[in-house]
Amino acid sequence: MHPPTPPSAADDDRRGAGTPTPPLRGGGDGVPGNVGDPRGSEPRFPGTGRPSAPPARSAPPTLAPPPSPRPPLAPPPTARRPAQLPPTHTTLICVALPGLAISTDQGQLTGRGLEGFYRGGRRVLARCQVRVAGREPLAVQARMTAADRARFVGTLRVSPDGGPDPDIVVERIRHADGTERITLHSSALRPLRLPVEVSLGTDLADLGTIAAGTAGPELPASVHASGLRWSCAAGSAAVTADPPPADALASAGLLRWELDLPPGGSMTLELRIRQDGAGPVRAVGHVATTPLAPARAAGDDPRVEALLRTSIEDLQALLLRDSAHPADTHLAAGAPWRCGMAPAEALAAARMTLPLGTGLAAGTLRTLARTQLPGPGPRSGMLPGPRRDAGPHLPPGCTGTEATLLFPVLLAEARRWGLPEQVTEELLPTAERCLTWLRTTVGDGTYLPDPQPGGPLRCETQAHAHRAALLGADLLDAYGRPGGVGLRQWAQKLRSAFRDDFWVEDRGGGRPAAARTPDGRTVPHFGAIAAHLLDTGLLGEGEQAPGLLDKVQTEQLARLFGSPALDSGWGLRGLGVKEAGYNPFGHRSGAVRVQETAVAVAGLATAGYEKEASSLLRGLLAAAEAFEYRLPEMYAGEQRAEGGAPLPHPAACRPSATAAASGVLLLATLAGIRPDAPASRVMLRPVRSVPLGEISLTGLRIAGAPFSVRVGRLGVAMVEEAAAGLQLGA
């Protein structure tokens, strides 16, 4: 049994207070389900044996006095954190889950930090150092060539009379599946006989132990077949070489060859790294039945092609399969910290990728439906999820609440994109139980409370609940199920109250409050989380559901998102620069989180605020270019300057499921695609200002058939390919 890998420190995930959390099934091939977070305040590292049980009950957070500038809700005390988490921003991470290969730009694997090959969260090879003629090649280039592989190039000068120019090039192609090919290319004018040594070693440590800095020493090796083998109580791993080495020295962990290179010739060595008893990594994203369509983008701005291509590659690399139900796939949250299921993120990413087909949504929904908490009890119908840090002004929130509200939303919108009726009907009872939990928890009140006793009423939670009620009612009505009327009535009541209770008037025109305390005081701190107020969801005939804010308030929110306090030039800051507690690297207090910026772009464009949407879009696209189109989950909220680049966050996941899915959402937003597959219609509401010029999207999916659209420079959209019978609406 493989230990779980730790998830995103950026999300500081912790178990929901008082919420029993049954283990989520893993992704197969040793990929874990529930995971802890080495960057969070209650880390749960692999190999500790700590079960996925709810934490002990604690007293509610202390309420601060109303007039104090301090936060009105103090987060609970935090546990000790690791002294220093290994950084990820300087690494190249090859991903094909359950396999990872993490390297620095030097190419040599030295065993320091996170370096090594991983399988299911365990480091199967920590060290792989190449020497040619007794020397290490000089590293000259390192780059990702795909989501699952990297290329490293080094040079050597071995001819005594060759002058200053290198005459040997050492190329290394490293795959996440546990394969490394080392090729020597000679430019020498005479034949060369070169001794080549590869020094290998591993500790077979799990990722959490490595993150905590407590990995043990390297294990002793033994000669095994055409390579070396290591064993310990946690398992064993082996490296085999082709061609076999001339010598294999177990005591030194060394493989040796004598290679004859003719003038201009080449020679390749291949290393295969495997856990004992495990075959090659079976990456879900590389099989013929992948749920993500191979869509393509093109247009006046060449960056759109690279963004969509890289986004889809990263999504494919993060796909997992439920081992007990192999037909169901879902996304891991991100690498290296969150290589297992994170329910809220998996649902959000599946929703943003609906233009690539409904297969991922179906697999994600089915996987999570099997985790729904049974009744009776106040949490009957909830989907379990860990807790997430909410920044310096609020206690951590429960992602189980967010996941429970996202489930009916994803099901309703997937149906609009063409999810088969049989699948929708199969999942409808789970959605009904989610909606019943919502209405039961609200009861006779107006707002959905925080699961933690004495917790706040969160702004984004009300937005999620309002959207779930309206889209859920739409779904229930479509299948003749009761409950839609009551959900709409409550949503109307929530809208009326929210516009007064959650709006903070000030000299700048007002702002939505981040939360309200149980005694009715507002938490006025403003940041990117308010973007969820703009995300209303898709109803029939391509209409968007109404939002919690009125037109005047929505216009003010758009103005705030376009201000320098929130728009860093690279995307929306998690907290405005003038707010107490602002930290440009704070993952909930100032850093740019890609998902929230993409949600804001889509919401602003839908609401008609194209200027603000276009500004955020251009900033995010510029950041994507700086990160070679593999967007991390977050980066620093430092103000963009001429000739500058976004500052990476040293603990961010990259790739990240929600960041990669955001690329799909952004481009679909430009085309304004609003399908209604049950009615055989699709509406196109493109961004008229065409901020990126002409753009075409091909190979999307609506109703299971290819869909292609082009938006011209005048902002007019034209369908170029669609399912038979699909009508275009104005």
Steps between C-alpha positions, in 0.01 A plus 500: 500500500642835401489794740313816406682799361458842658281759328525871439655710764337788330168369620599415856248215491365366824204281590162668538412553863282219620460355150559124481706443188499152351811430294474592135604233258835553340572541137633151445863401450581608851368854474345604829162652568481709818820693548656738750683823437863559600455875449195520724458560869403142578729299272426135451795329344500165325622209703389638838212257522264775612147405385265725306288573804334825607694719743406541861234761566636835607361827624371747240741765376529811714304804382692826495342828619302677225702825481838329493697489174588143587315221320163434663556125475833360610614175342552214745851433628722332247719197541872502437605515139807358335791738537552530126302333223707399196432760230321406180541818297851411381415144405384331181215264587415226252154359572318190379319391813570289693853581382704814563856601415626812676828662392695823515623674187841332546364166381691293754284341770694550822240383753478846655163663562220342298722365221425153376258261331176431690233236470179535704662751734818300568845597374620196310822666383657801671838526330606456138831671420681456171874534447677473167875450501496570873324837473147629528361664185457876512125571505401732215123453469205350686142522382167321508414345164160370614309469826662164570857548380797735511815536293840584650807580292859516623835527324856376546835557331692173493739533203837637614551699179141612445537857621236662721201352318309209658511185294262281703134581558320305773123500452269361768128444441322442831148356510253497789436132422841413648712495185815697428689496170859625503646566155857601426560682170859538378632781280859386537709442189628164621343196664459526874487236771323658795445361849148585616386466860150536643484532877165395646339505842169525681344521844155366397357785708144623461437854385370621835812383680715676242291819535545487878877463461507166682588261218762245602835423339540317172439128511768246414474365146531151363577391145183397324477375141650777285492763773451563872231438758411655840270366770358606835191430708297743286575319175768462237604651169738413220678665208576299190721622216501437127758420381613322819798665671848354482524531879244539777642591842238465772715647774543825306160497329680524169440378144787523247530478123783539248342663195659518155389809309602542136547853361155659491349192666254456785428240769195471728461345844151443638421470869167362622400574857232275649353404832526127550183331384382807308497535125542819302297797617154481341421866462126551456550802275699298246238237421264513204194549722609827660197714591651826375459594135822604320372849423716762330506879496637742241473870428668835473667453839728194474491453877148356492623189318773435757269569794232252395749233392696517825184517711367181345837325534515588870141387555577169330805456722291552815227250412436221748288187476289365784660160562169345607315652203754524216258667261484809723774760472556823689776755548760515772530849645863558400862391517705445700300558818149398405513187288170367634135596495402841639120502455431872458792552262416188299141620449608857417757381245252257340251786469750730329592225252144423385587645154733199463217252558290369786695179566718653771196652670323163499798317650556768764134507599475120523818477706382762748144366513644187662638712786174680587426479872193294582222603735356563740676796655576864428770408248296249307548571130830685534808412300800480735791732446796643690514847647670784314681801635304821437770758568576717802149630564289184508528150643553214255201403290366156415553392140239231561238774499634636172510151344144422612376820335707444186365149439149600377649798312740280304229244429258768376758670277643171371147415386492828306828401331361160403545259790294194401155485660570156645805631686313808622216287635749268671660795683181695568426336841842607629434856381160493670660399829750787464213743449304348789804551723512865387133567582517305826812682616355843418172402664282801569798734472628699208866410475699178481709492819856388545530136615722604789299605806524876538648534152427787261251531217735507203435709192617237250302226677179696445594543133561125463173421681297746293634358175438142617141585591416652161680246283381220724139618467544510123629141510218375724235659278650337190444155651168571667646480851358707785692772682572752225242754619634501854857544383408796281304663780793468736738633234278806458498552876879466508545756220285758673678464833853465362488829312447682829678283755819429305556840344737734684454867409809718489626816332619298202154379407476190717617141485374152581598378845718192524273362771262578784558391858227310686403820681449687171826696464665512159855392415576771241833375366481482121679270259474268203267256677218743412538379139266215590218754526526539121483125430126441471482187284332389178124443467293395200499686169849627576383732776709575805343468842447826693771604744496604863595858420278755327613688189648796689691273739626285212627810322682608816653153538623517139656841571676363808636204306637741243677714761878478569424387853362168370631467143874436530548503124547122519156422644286562808666517839356284773483810721515864400830681554340745743347230720646409838699179475582538131794282397584463128605140566208418730302224335174647632625847585650650185628238258333467160302177483441408137160340553349807666633731229358277227163488678507881520578532128210271409260672739593852394472413131159340554379805693615732221806653666736417218761766576574356845472143372744573217755657732500196730510266200804671350677493834434131549612423145822697555560301820436176310762598244751571777432156650534334157120452502509254791322725747559428869208504741624838628781753480590822677268800473786746438405786268590442137776725368636559152733216409414309817372149558270350762678374809444127555375373834755249633233259628246513216383191316604505136323350316173570675162365389305821557772717343518278191120487476493879523669517160203314350250727677674818383496405132144368512400831660640693204271302270204533739379141449172429683361160404164344576540148366158376623338772290747440211609864513817696560528871565813698415569818697864580417701776661426776248817696569707199379791574738721239329385563145356221289489161668384158390435196719479158337435155638280605793206279595126572527255211525790260447578636153782725379429871525713774345448874511680808370470853635602761244667834560159671504385287792266279297500128576452236230444128556720297267420149626218368717284197570224432251182674608670743737340839438680831544308752713542876492 
